[in-house]
Amino acid sequence: MNEMISAKGIIKRFNIGAENELEILHGISLNVNKGEFVSIVGTSGSGKSTLMNIIGLLDKPTEGSYLLDGVDVCSAKDAELSHIRNKKIGFVFQTYNLIARTSALSNVELPMLYGGMKPRERRERAMELLEMVDMKERMGHNPDELSGGQKQRVAIARALANKPSIILADEPTGALDSNTGRKIMDLFHKLHEEQGITIVFITHSPELATETERILTLKDGIFIDEKTMRVAC
């Protein structure tokens, strides 16, 4: 099987049965192959975050089916979902989500701690990952001692901690200036090209989306367009 994500007929409703019931996603279908670099583009309110939460197993669809790397995650129990999420998915958020007053090294170690990896092994891997993202000299610094771009590099290293099958990047350059954002985007290209990691890149920027292999445009809870790009990065 070559599909990393196979989602069909995804509907998401909130406040079900109440007067203010709201349907955000209206029958989304999405297929992403292993090793693909795909972007999902949409304005605020298009349903991007709701869809990402479902893809990332942070929420379940109201209706529809979803296979992640061949596993039916819609029927999985919470403990199983937590295990799959920790092992298979790396998250990179616009807000970094690093733990304050904790070193960059310890932040990167955290997913491996949850995964039960031995202290020496997880520390060595965390150091390797921070070196990979050019943060070796700053691994002892806390988040409040780092720039936005440095925080995002730490977040990317943390996302790679458990050797995930897929990275979900939700507006990872949204809080950065253009020059720093360019460096972070180059890092995603490097990870994709050198390690073959599947990346789903969620953004409001059509310009950044053109650097990915395929662009899916989301509007009002449905995909309205799909383009295949020739990427030369």
LOKEDO-161248 format. One record per residue (C-alpha): z, x, y; residue number from 0. Coordinates in pm, 1 decimal. Layout:
<site><c3>Z</c3><c1>X</c1><c2>Y</c2><nr>NUM</nr></site>
...
//
This chain:
<site><c3>0.0</c3><c1>0.0</c1><c2>0.0</c2><nr>0</nr></site>
<site><c3>-106.1</c3><c1>140.5</c1><c2>336.8</c2><nr>1</nr></site>
<site><c3>67.1</c3><c1>-114.6</c1><c2>560.6</c2><nr>2</nr></site>
<site><c3>393.6</c3><c1>-25.8</c1><c2>729.1</c2><nr>3</nr></site>
<site><c3>425.2</c3><c1>-361.9</c1><c2>904.9</c2><nr>4</nr></site>
<site><c3>284.6</c3><c1>-687.6</c1><c2>772.3</c2><nr>5</nr></site>
<site><c3>403.1</c3><c1>-985.9</c1><c2>974.2</c2><nr>6</nr></site>
<site><c3>244.6</c3><c1>-1329.8</c1><c2>948.1</c2><nr>7</nr></site>
<site><c3>302.6</c3><c1>-1649.3</c1><c2>1143.2</c2><nr>8</nr></site>
<site><c3>612.6</c3><c1>-1523.4</c1><c2>1323.3</c2><nr>9</nr></site>
<site><c3>777.9</c3><c1>-1798.4</c1><c2>1526.0</c2><nr>10</nr></site>
<site><c3>1101.0</c3><c1>-1742.5</c1><c2>1716.1</c2><nr>11</nr></site>
<site><c3>1302.0</c3><c1>-2024.6</c1><c2>1866.5</c2><nr>12</nr></site>
<site><c3>1634.2</c3><c1>-2014.8</c1><c2>2045.9</c2><nr>13</nr></site>
<site><c3>1891.8</c3><c1>-2295.3</c1><c2>2088.9</c2><nr>14</nr></site>
<site><c3>1743.8</c3><c1>-2476.4</c1><c2>1789.4</c2><nr>15</nr></site>
<site><c3>1819.7</c3><c1>-2847.7</c1><c2>1791.9</c2><nr>16</nr></site>
<site><c3>1952.5</c3><c1>-2845.9</c1><c2>2147.3</c2><nr>17</nr></site>
<site><c3>1792.3</c3><c1>-3004.3</c1><c2>2452.2</c2><nr>18</nr></site>
<site><c3>1712.7</c3><c1>-2659.8</c1><c2>2586.2</c2><nr>19</nr></site>
<site><c3>1544.4</c3><c1>-2538.6</c1><c2>2265.0</c2><nr>20</nr></site>
<site><c3>1294.9</c3><c1>-2267.6</c1><c2>2353.8</c2><nr>21</nr></site>
<site><c3>1012.3</c3><c1>-2117.3</c1><c2>2149.9</c2><nr>22</nr></site>
<site><c3>932.4</c3><c1>-1759.0</c1><c2>2255.6</c2><nr>23</nr></site>
<site><c3>690.2</c3><c1>-1643.9</c1><c2>1984.5</c2><nr>24</nr></site>
<site><c3>423.0</c3><c1>-1889.9</c1><c2>1869.1</c2><nr>25</nr></site>
<site><c3>291.8</c3><c1>-1772.6</c1><c2>1532.8</c2><nr>26</nr></site>
<site><c3>249.1</c3><c1>-1396.6</c1><c2>1577.9</c2><nr>27</nr></site>
<site><c3>68.7</c3><c1>-1199.0</c1><c2>1307.9</c2><nr>28</nr></site>
<site><c3>78.3</c3><c1>-820.1</c1><c2>1315.5</c2><nr>29</nr></site>
<site><c3>-35.6</c3><c1>-548.0</c1><c2>1076.9</c2><nr>30</nr></site>
<site><c3>32.3</c3><c1>-179.2</c1><c2>1139.0</c2><nr>31</nr></site>
<site><c3>-80.5</c3><c1>87.8</c1><c2>892.9</c2><nr>32</nr></site>
<site><c3>122.5</c3><c1>390.3</c1><c2>795.6</c2><nr>33</nr></site>
<site><c3>66.0</c3><c1>675.6</c1><c2>1039.3</c2><nr>34</nr></site>
<site><c3>-83.8</c3><c1>451.5</c1><c2>1308.7</c2><nr>35</nr></site>
<site><c3>3.5</c3><c1>476.9</c1><c2>1680.0</c2><nr>36</nr></site>
<site><c3>-10.2</c3><c1>124.1</c1><c2>1820.6</c2><nr>37</nr></site>
<site><c3>84.5</c3><c1>-14.6</c1><c2>2160.7</c2><nr>38</nr></site>
<site><c3>196.0</c3><c1>-366.0</c1><c2>2246.4</c2><nr>39</nr></site>
<site><c3>129.3</c3><c1>-446.1</c1><c2>2611.6</c2><nr>40</nr></site>
<site><c3>259.9</c3><c1>-737.5</c1><c2>2810.3</c2><nr>41</nr></site>
<site><c3>426.9</c3><c1>-836.3</c1><c2>3133.9</c2><nr>42</nr></site>
<site><c3>791.0</c3><c1>-933.7</c1><c2>3164.4</c2><nr>43</nr></site>
<site><c3>851.4</c3><c1>-1260.1</c1><c2>2981.2</c2><nr>44</nr></site>
<site><c3>558.3</c3><c1>-1218.6</c1><c2>2741.8</c2><nr>45</nr></site>
<site><c3>786.3</c3><c1>-1191.5</c1><c2>2437.4</c2><nr>46</nr></site>
<site><c3>770.3</c3><c1>-812.0</c1><c2>2388.3</c2><nr>47</nr></site>
<site><c3>1145.0</c3><c1>-761.7</c1><c2>2351.9</c2><nr>48</nr></site>
<site><c3>1183.6</c3><c1>-1059.8</c1><c2>2119.3</c2><nr>49</nr></site>
<site><c3>904.9</c3><c1>-926.6</c1><c2>1898.5</c2><nr>50</nr></site>
<site><c3>1052.1</c3><c1>-575.8</c1><c2>1900.7</c2><nr>51</nr></site>
<site><c3>1390.6</c3><c1>-708.7</c1><c2>1792.7</c2><nr>52</nr></site>
<site><c3>1225.0</c3><c1>-876.5</c1><c2>1494.7</c2><nr>53</nr></site>
<site><c3>1013.3</c3><c1>-572.9</c1><c2>1403.1</c2><nr>54</nr></site>
<site><c3>1325.4</c3><c1>-355.5</c1><c2>1433.4</c2><nr>55</nr></site>
<site><c3>1537.2</c3><c1>-589.1</c1><c2>1215.7</c2><nr>56</nr></site>
<site><c3>1773.6</c3><c1>-662.7</c1><c2>1503.4</c2><nr>57</nr></site>
<site><c3>1687.0</c3><c1>-1032.2</c1><c2>1474.2</c2><nr>58</nr></site>
<site><c3>1516.1</c3><c1>-1262.1</c1><c2>1225.3</c2><nr>59</nr></site>
<site><c3>1220.3</c3><c1>-1494.3</c1><c2>1288.7</c2><nr>60</nr></site>
<site><c3>1271.7</c3><c1>-1869.0</c1><c2>1280.6</c2><nr>61</nr></site>
<site><c3>956.6</c3><c1>-1903.8</c1><c2>1071.2</c2><nr>62</nr></site>
<site><c3>702.5</c3><c1>-1667.4</c1><c2>918.1</c2><nr>63</nr></site>
<site><c3>702.2</c3><c1>-1368.4</c1><c2>683.8</c2><nr>64</nr></site>
<site><c3>764.2</c3><c1>-1000.4</c1><c2>747.8</c2><nr>65</nr></site>
<site><c3>720.3</c3><c1>-707.2</c1><c2>510.3</c2><nr>66</nr></site>
<site><c3>839.1</c3><c1>-364.8</c1><c2>628.7</c2><nr>67</nr></site>
<site><c3>697.7</c3><c1>-87.4</c1><c2>411.3</c2><nr>68</nr></site>
<site><c3>648.4</c3><c1>-344.0</c1><c2>135.5</c2><nr>69</nr></site>
<site><c3>1000.7</c3><c1>-490.8</c1><c2>154.5</c2><nr>70</nr></site>
<site><c3>1048.7</c3><c1>-861.0</c1><c2>234.2</c2><nr>71</nr></site>
<site><c3>1306.9</c3><c1>-823.6</c1><c2>509.0</c2><nr>72</nr></site>
<site><c3>1322.8</c3><c1>-1193.9</c1><c2>596.0</c2><nr>73</nr></site>
<site><c3>1513.1</c3><c1>-1265.7</c1><c2>274.5</c2><nr>74</nr></site>
<site><c3>1736.0</c3><c1>-956.1</c1><c2>297.9</c2><nr>75</nr></site>
<site><c3>2107.7</c3><c1>-990.3</c1><c2>368.6</c2><nr>76</nr></site>
<site><c3>2269.9</c3><c1>-831.6</c1><c2>673.5</c2><nr>77</nr></site>
<site><c3>2409.9</c3><c1>-529.5</c1><c2>486.8</c2><nr>78</nr></site>
<site><c3>2069.2</c3><c1>-454.8</c1><c2>336.9</c2><nr>79</nr></site>
<site><c3>1901.4</c3><c1>-495.4</c1><c2>675.6</c2><nr>80</nr></site>
<site><c3>2147.6</c3><c1>-251.1</c1><c2>829.4</c2><nr>81</nr></site>
<site><c3>2070.6</c3><c1>4.3</c1><c2>557.3</c2><nr>82</nr></site>
<site><c3>1692.0</c3><c1>-37.4</c1><c2>596.2</c2><nr>83</nr></site>
<site><c3>1718.5</c3><c1>-14.9</c1><c2>974.8</c2><nr>84</nr></site>
<site><c3>1921.2</c3><c1>306.7</c1><c2>959.2</c2><nr>85</nr></site>
<site><c3>1691.3</c3><c1>475.4</c1><c2>706.1</c2><nr>86</nr></site>
<site><c3>1345.3</c3><c1>354.2</c1><c2>804.2</c2><nr>87</nr></site>
<site><c3>1346.9</c3><c1>283.7</c1><c2>1178.7</c2><nr>88</nr></site>
<site><c3>1404.2</c3><c1>511.9</c1><c2>1477.0</c2><nr>89</nr></site>
<site><c3>1461.6</c3><c1>340.6</c1><c2>1811.5</c2><nr>90</nr></site>
<site><c3>1382.3</c3><c1>479.6</c1><c2>2156.1</c2><nr>91</nr></site>
<site><c3>1483.7</c3><c1>259.1</c1><c2>2449.9</c2><nr>92</nr></site>
<site><c3>1417.1</c3><c1>269.2</c1><c2>2821.9</c2><nr>93</nr></site>
<site><c3>1793.4</c3><c1>291.2</c1><c2>2885.3</c2><nr>94</nr></site>
<site><c3>1842.3</c3><c1>578.1</c1><c2>2634.0</c2><nr>95</nr></site>
<site><c3>2154.1</c3><c1>413.4</c1><c2>2477.4</c2><nr>96</nr></site>
<site><c3>2334.0</c3><c1>745.8</c1><c2>2441.7</c2><nr>97</nr></site>
<site><c3>2711.6</c3><c1>750.8</c1><c2>2398.9</c2><nr>98</nr></site>
<site><c3>2887.6</c3><c1>874.9</c1><c2>2712.4</c2><nr>99</nr></site>
<site><c3>3136.6</c3><c1>1162.8</c1><c2>2699.9</c2><nr>100</nr></site>
<site><c3>2973.3</c3><c1>1274.4</c1><c2>2374.7</c2><nr>101</nr></site>
<site><c3>2752.5</c3><c1>1580.6</c1><c2>2349.2</c2><nr>102</nr></site>
<site><c3>2379.0</c3><c1>1562.7</c1><c2>2290.6</c2><nr>103</nr></site>
<site><c3>2438.4</c3><c1>1721.8</c1><c2>1951.1</c2><nr>104</nr></site>
<site><c3>2692.9</c3><c1>1457.2</c1><c2>1848.6</c2><nr>105</nr></site>
<site><c3>2464.2</c3><c1>1178.1</c1><c2>1972.3</c2><nr>106</nr></site>
<site><c3>2186.8</c3><c1>1302.7</c1><c2>1746.2</c2><nr>107</nr></site>
<site><c3>2426.8</c3><c1>1337.7</c1><c2>1453.5</c2><nr>108</nr></site>
<site><c3>2544.3</c3><c1>976.2</c1><c2>1476.2</c2><nr>109</nr></site>
<site><c3>2275.5</c3><c1>803.2</c1><c2>1263.2</c2><nr>110</nr></site>
<site><c3>2325.0</c3><c1>1067.1</c1><c2>994.8</c2><nr>111</nr></site>
<site><c3>2700.0</c3><c1>1007.6</c1><c2>1004.7</c2><nr>112</nr></site>
<site><c3>2638.4</c3><c1>636.7</c1><c2>942.3</c2><nr>113</nr></site>
<site><c3>2401.1</c3><c1>735.5</c1><c2>663.2</c2><nr>114</nr></site>
<site><c3>2671.4</c3><c1>935.6</c1><c2>487.4</c2><nr>115</nr></site>
<site><c3>2522.4</c3><c1>1282.7</c1><c2>534.3</c2><nr>116</nr></site>
<site><c3>2762.7</c3><c1>1574.4</c1><c2>497.8</c2><nr>117</nr></site>
<site><c3>2889.2</c3><c1>1730.3</c1><c2>825.2</c2><nr>118</nr></site>
<site><c3>2724.7</c3><c1>2070.9</c1><c2>787.5</c2><nr>119</nr></site>
<site><c3>2389.4</c3><c1>1922.3</c1><c2>685.8</c2><nr>120</nr></site>
<site><c3>2377.8</c3><c1>1670.2</c1><c2>968.7</c2><nr>121</nr></site>
<site><c3>2478.9</c3><c1>1931.7</c1><c2>1227.9</c2><nr>122</nr></site>
<site><c3>2204.4</c3><c1>2167.9</c1><c2>1113.8</c2><nr>123</nr></site>
<site><c3>1945.1</c3><c1>1889.0</c1><c2>1124.6</c2><nr>124</nr></site>
<site><c3>2063.3</c3><c1>1773.4</c1><c2>1467.7</c2><nr>125</nr></site>
<site><c3>2025.6</c3><c1>2127.7</c1><c2>1599.0</c2><nr>126</nr></site>
<site><c3>1675.0</c3><c1>2153.6</c1><c2>1452.6</c2><nr>127</nr></site>
<site><c3>1572.5</c3><c1>1823.2</c1><c2>1610.4</c2><nr>128</nr></site>
<site><c3>1708.6</c3><c1>1916.8</c1><c2>1952.8</c2><nr>129</nr></site>
<site><c3>1518.9</c3><c1>2243.6</c1><c2>1933.6</c2><nr>130</nr></site>
<site><c3>1204.4</c3><c1>2047.4</c1><c2>1841.7</c2><nr>131</nr></site>
<site><c3>1231.7</c3><c1>1842.7</c1><c2>2162.6</c2><nr>132</nr></site>
<site><c3>1314.0</c3><c1>2150.7</c1><c2>2375.6</c2><nr>133</nr></site>
<site><c3>1680.8</c3><c1>2062.3</c1><c2>2420.6</c2><nr>134</nr></site>
<site><c3>1837.0</c3><c1>2352.3</c1><c2>2230.8</c2><nr>135</nr></site>
<site><c3>1995.7</c3><c1>2497.2</c1><c2>2544.8</c2><nr>136</nr></site>
<site><c3>2150.7</c3><c1>2162.1</c1><c2>2642.0</c2><nr>137</nr></site>
<site><c3>2289.0</c3><c1>2042.0</c1><c2>2308.3</c2><nr>138</nr></site>
<site><c3>2650.1</c3><c1>2082.9</c1><c2>2422.4</c2><nr>139</nr></site>
<site><c3>2602.0</c3><c1>1873.2</c1><c2>2737.2</c2><nr>140</nr></site>
<site><c3>2710.3</c3><c1>1511.4</c1><c2>2774.1</c2><nr>141</nr></site>
<site><c3>2457.5</c3><c1>1247.2</c1><c2>2888.7</c2><nr>142</nr></site>
<site><c3>2592.5</c3><c1>1240.9</c1><c2>3245.9</c2><nr>143</nr></site>
<site><c3>2505.9</c3><c1>1612.4</c1><c2>3269.6</c2><nr>144</nr></site>
<site><c3>2141.8</c3><c1>1551.7</c1><c2>3174.9</c2><nr>145</nr></site>
<site><c3>1837.0</c3><c1>1430.7</c1><c2>3368.5</c2><nr>146</nr></site>
<site><c3>1654.1</c3><c1>1114.0</c1><c2>3266.1</c2><nr>147</nr></site>
<site><c3>1385.0</c3><c1>1309.0</c1><c2>3085.4</c2><nr>148</nr></site>
<site><c3>1645.0</c3><c1>1518.2</c1><c2>2902.5</c2><nr>149</nr></site>
<site><c3>1831.5</c3><c1>1204.6</c1><c2>2796.1</c2><nr>150</nr></site>
<site><c3>1511.0</c3><c1>1058.9</c1><c2>2658.1</c2><nr>151</nr></site>
<site><c3>1440.7</c3><c1>1377.1</c1><c2>2463.0</c2><nr>152</nr></site>
<site><c3>1787.1</c3><c1>1350.0</c1><c2>2307.7</c2><nr>153</nr></site>
<site><c3>1716.5</c3><c1>984.4</c1><c2>2228.0</c2><nr>154</nr></site>
<site><c3>1390.5</c3><c1>1081.6</c1><c2>2054.6</c2><nr>155</nr></site>
<site><c3>1570.3</c3><c1>1350.1</c1><c2>1853.4</c2><nr>156</nr></site>
<site><c3>1829.6</c3><c1>1089.6</c1><c2>1751.3</c2><nr>157</nr></site>
<site><c3>1553.0</c3><c1>848.2</c1><c2>1651.2</c2><nr>158</nr></site>
<site><c3>1418.6</c3><c1>1113.7</c1><c2>1413.4</c2><nr>159</nr></site>
<site><c3>1756.3</c3><c1>1192.8</c1><c2>1258.5</c2><nr>160</nr></site>
<site><c3>1713.8</c3><c1>1009.8</c1><c2>927.7</c2><nr>161</nr></site>
<site><c3>1343.0</c3><c1>1089.8</c1><c2>891.2</c2><nr>162</nr></site>
<site><c3>1233.6</c3><c1>732.8</c1><c2>968.4</c2><nr>163</nr></site>
<site><c3>908.6</c3><c1>579.5</c1><c2>850.7</c2><nr>164</nr></site>
<site><c3>850.8</c3><c1>421.5</c1><c2>1190.6</c2><nr>165</nr></site>
<site><c3>953.6</c3><c1>471.9</c1><c2>1552.8</c2><nr>166</nr></site>
<site><c3>985.9</c3><c1>172.6</c1><c2>1783.9</c2><nr>167</nr></site>
<site><c3>963.4</c3><c1>284.9</c1><c2>2145.6</c2><nr>168</nr></site>
<site><c3>1051.4</c3><c1>12.5</c1><c2>2396.2</c2><nr>169</nr></site>
<site><c3>934.5</c3><c1>114.4</c1><c2>2747.7</c2><nr>170</nr></site>
<site><c3>1045.4</c3><c1>477.0</c1><c2>2681.3</c2><nr>171</nr></site>
<site><c3>894.2</c3><c1>605.1</c1><c2>3007.6</c2><nr>172</nr></site>
<site><c3>985.8</c3><c1>302.4</c1><c2>3219.6</c2><nr>173</nr></site>
<site><c3>1285.0</c3><c1>463.2</c1><c2>3392.8</c2><nr>174</nr></site>
<site><c3>1120.4</c3><c1>802.5</c1><c2>3446.3</c2><nr>175</nr></site>
<site><c3>905.8</c3><c1>949.6</c1><c2>3721.7</c2><nr>176</nr></site>
<site><c3>538.4</c3><c1>1000.9</c1><c2>3638.0</c2><nr>177</nr></site>
<site><c3>565.8</c3><c1>1372.7</c1><c2>3566.5</c2><nr>178</nr></site>
<site><c3>863.9</c3><c1>1333.2</c1><c2>3331.5</c2><nr>179</nr></site>
<site><c3>706.1</c3><c1>1028.7</c1><c2>3172.0</c2><nr>180</nr></site>
<site><c3>396.2</c3><c1>1237.6</c1><c2>3101.2</c2><nr>181</nr></site>
<site><c3>605.4</c3><c1>1493.7</c1><c2>2913.5</c2><nr>182</nr></site>
<site><c3>772.1</c3><c1>1223.6</c1><c2>2705.2</c2><nr>183</nr></site>
<site><c3>434.9</c3><c1>1069.8</c1><c2>2622.2</c2><nr>184</nr></site>
<site><c3>306.1</c3><c1>1412.4</c1><c2>2517.1</c2><nr>185</nr></site>
<site><c3>606.2</c3><c1>1443.0</c1><c2>2286.5</c2><nr>186</nr></site>
<site><c3>516.6</c3><c1>1113.2</c1><c2>2116.1</c2><nr>187</nr></site>
<site><c3>162.0</c3><c1>1240.2</c1><c2>2063.2</c2><nr>188</nr></site>
<site><c3>300.6</c3><c1>1559.6</c1><c2>1911.2</c2><nr>189</nr></site>
<site><c3>522.3</c3><c1>1366.3</c1><c2>1668.8</c2><nr>190</nr></site>
<site><c3>234.4</c3><c1>1142.9</c1><c2>1568.7</c2><nr>191</nr></site>
<site><c3>-16.3</c3><c1>1422.0</c1><c2>1518.2</c2><nr>192</nr></site>
<site><c3>207.7</c3><c1>1680.6</c1><c2>1353.5</c2><nr>193</nr></site>
<site><c3>434.4</c3><c1>1457.1</c1><c2>1145.7</c2><nr>194</nr></site>
<site><c3>219.6</c3><c1>1147.6</c1><c2>1095.7</c2><nr>195</nr></site>
<site><c3>497.5</c3><c1>912.8</c1><c2>1203.8</c2><nr>196</nr></site>
<site><c3>405.5</c3><c1>549.0</c1><c2>1256.6</c2><nr>197</nr></site>
<site><c3>475.3</c3><c1>456.4</c1><c2>1619.6</c2><nr>198</nr></site>
<site><c3>487.1</c3><c1>113.7</c1><c2>1783.0</c2><nr>199</nr></site>
<site><c3>488.1</c3><c1>172.9</c1><c2>2157.4</c2><nr>200</nr></site>
<site><c3>590.7</c3><c1>-123.1</c1><c2>2372.7</c2><nr>201</nr></site>
<site><c3>493.5</c3><c1>-97.9</c1><c2>2737.8</c2><nr>202</nr></site>
<site><c3>389.8</c3><c1>-288.3</c1><c2>3046.2</c2><nr>203</nr></site>
<site><c3>153.2</c3><c1>-2.8</c1><c2>3139.9</c2><nr>204</nr></site>
<site><c3>-212.7</c3><c1>-51.9</c1><c2>3036.2</c2><nr>205</nr></site>
<site><c3>-277.4</c3><c1>310.7</c1><c2>3134.8</c2><nr>206</nr></site>
<site><c3>-28.8</c3><c1>451.4</c1><c2>2882.7</c2><nr>207</nr></site>
<site><c3>-148.4</c3><c1>205.8</c1><c2>2619.0</c2><nr>208</nr></site>
<site><c3>-500.1</c3><c1>351.2</c1><c2>2631.9</c2><nr>209</nr></site>
<site><c3>-360.2</c3><c1>673.5</c1><c2>2483.8</c2><nr>210</nr></site>
<site><c3>-272.1</c3><c1>496.8</c1><c2>2158.3</c2><nr>211</nr></site>
<site><c3>-506.3</c3><c1>413.7</c1><c2>1871.7</c2><nr>212</nr></site>
<site><c3>-487.9</c3><c1>36.6</c1><c2>1911.2</c2><nr>213</nr></site>
<site><c3>-377.6</c3><c1>-194.8</c1><c2>2192.0</c2><nr>214</nr></site>
<site><c3>-239.6</c3><c1>-543.0</c1><c2>2130.4</c2><nr>215</nr></site>
<site><c3>-193.3</c3><c1>-756.6</c1><c2>2441.0</c2><nr>216</nr></site>
<site><c3>86.3</c3><c1>-1012.9</c1><c2>2431.6</c2><nr>217</nr></site>
<site><c3>98.8</c3><c1>-1307.8</c1><c2>2671.8</c2><nr>218</nr></site>
<site><c3>326.6</c3><c1>-1611.2</c1><c2>2658.3</c2><nr>219</nr></site>
<site><c3>429.3</c3><c1>-1536.8</c1><c2>2300.9</c2><nr>220</nr></site>
<site><c3>86.4</c3><c1>-1486.0</c1><c2>2144.8</c2><nr>221</nr></site>
<site><c3>-158.0</c3><c1>-1198.0</c1><c2>2109.4</c2><nr>222</nr></site>
<site><c3>-456.0</c3><c1>-1263.5</c1><c2>2334.2</c2><nr>223</nr></site>
<site><c3>-647.8</c3><c1>-939.8</c1><c2>2286.7</c2><nr>224</nr></site>
<site><c3>-682.6</c3><c1>-638.7</c1><c2>2057.3</c2><nr>225</nr></site>
<site><c3>-868.1</c3><c1>-315.9</c1><c2>2127.9</c2><nr>226</nr></site>
<site><c3>-926.5</c3><c1>-12.1</c1><c2>1911.4</c2><nr>227</nr></site>
<site><c3>-927.5</c3><c1>308.7</c1><c2>2112.6</c2><nr>228</nr></site>
<site><c3>-1078.6</c3><c1>649.6</c1><c2>2049.7</c2><nr>229</nr></site>
<site><c3>-787.5</c3><c1>877.5</c1><c2>2115.5</c2><nr>230</nr></site>
<site><c3>-863.9</c3><c1>1236.9</c1><c2>2209.2</c2><nr>231</nr></site>
<site><c3>-510.4</c3><c1>1347.4</c1><c2>2289.1</c2><nr>232</nr></site>
//
